[in-house]
Each structure stands twice: as C-alpha cells, then as structure tokens.
C-alpha cells in the first residue's frame, strides 16, 4: 500500500493509474454491453486499496425507494 500525505494526493495517484473495467454483462433490451457492479468492484477496489483508499456505500430508503449512495 502506498502512503500519501493527503486525501487529494491519494485520489490523484488513483486517478493517474485508473484501471479499465471490462463490460462483461449484456443488456438484451438495448443489445449493449455494460460493466455491472461486480465488474467494477473486482477492478476498482484493489486499485483503491493500493492507494490507501476505500469505496464506501450508504444504503438508504428515500421517498423514491431504495438508494445506494457512493
């Protein structure tokens, strides 16, 4: 894990080496491929951890239903 003096420095290091996420899922309605949450997690979480960062989610119920905020 790389240590950074500030959050900004850690985010900049992550963004400088941003990993590519494969589009491994198919939307049959639009006949298109997309990266599902599992695809994103498998690539992004290790890259964030390398910079000492974490991906935090906050499940919430709103007037519009369930929301997963990042």
C-alpha positions as CSV (number, residue, x, y, z in Angstrom):
1,X,0.0,0.0,0.0
2,X,1.2,3.5,-0.9
3,X,1.0,6.1,1.8
4,X,0.0,9.7,0.9
5,X,0.2,12.9,2.9
6,X,-3.3,14.0,1.9
7,X,-6.6,12.6,0.6
8,X,-6.1,14.7,-2.6
9,X,-2.7,13.1,-3.2
10,X,-4.2,9.6,-2.8
11,X,-7.0,10.3,-5.2
12,X,-4.7,11.9,-7.7
13,X,-2.5,8.7,-7.6
14,X,-5.5,6.5,-8.1
15,X,-6.8,8.6,-11.0
16,X,-3.4,8.6,-12.6
17,X,-3.4,4.9,-12.9
18,X,-7.2,4.3,-13.2
19,X,-7.9,0.7,-14.1
20,X,-10.1,-0.3,-17.1
21,X,-13.3,-2.0,-16.2
22,X,-14.5,-4.7,-18.7
23,X,-18.0,-4.7,-20.0
24,X,-18.9,-8.3,-19.3
25,X,-22.7,-8.1,-18.9
26,X,-25.3,-7.7,-21.7
27,X,-28.5,-5.6,-21.7
28,X,-30.8,-7.6,-24.1
29,X,-33.3,-4.8,-24.4
30,X,-30.7,-2.3,-25.9
31,X,-28.4,-5.1,-27.2
32,X,-25.4,-3.4,-25.5
33,X,-22.7,-4.5,-23.1
34,X,-22.1,-2.8,-19.7
35,X,-20.0,-3.2,-16.6
36,X,-22.1,-4.5,-13.7
37,X,-21.3,-3.7,-10.1
38,X,-19.3,-6.9,-9.7
39,X,-17.1,-6.0,-12.6
40,X,-16.4,-2.5,-11.1
41,X,-15.7,-4.0,-7.7
42,X,-13.3,-6.6,-8.9
43,X,-11.1,-3.9,-10.6
44,X,-11.6,-0.7,-8.6
45,X,-11.4,-2.0,-5.0
46,X,-7.8,-3.4,-5.3
47,X,-6.7,-0.2,-7.1
48,X,-8.2,2.0,-4.4
49,X,-6.7,-0.1,-1.6
50,X,-3.2,0.2,-3.2
51,X,-3.5,4.0,-2.6
52,X,-4.9,3.6,0.9
53,X,-8.5,4.5,-0.2
54,X,-11.8,2.7,0.3
55,X,-15.1,2.7,-1.6
56,X,-17.9,3.4,0.9
57,X,-21.6,2.8,0.2
58,X,-24.6,4.0,2.2
59,X,-27.8,2.1,1.6
60,X,-30.7,4.4,2.3
61,X,-34.5,4.3,1.9
62,X,-36.0,7.5,0.4
63,X,-39.4,8.6,-0.7
64,X,-38.5,7.2,-4.1
65,X,-37.4,3.8,-2.7
66,X,-34.0,2.2,-2.0
67,X,-30.9,4.2,-2.9
68,X,-27.3,3.1,-2.7
69,X,-25.2,6.2,-2.4
70,X,-21.4,6.1,-3.0
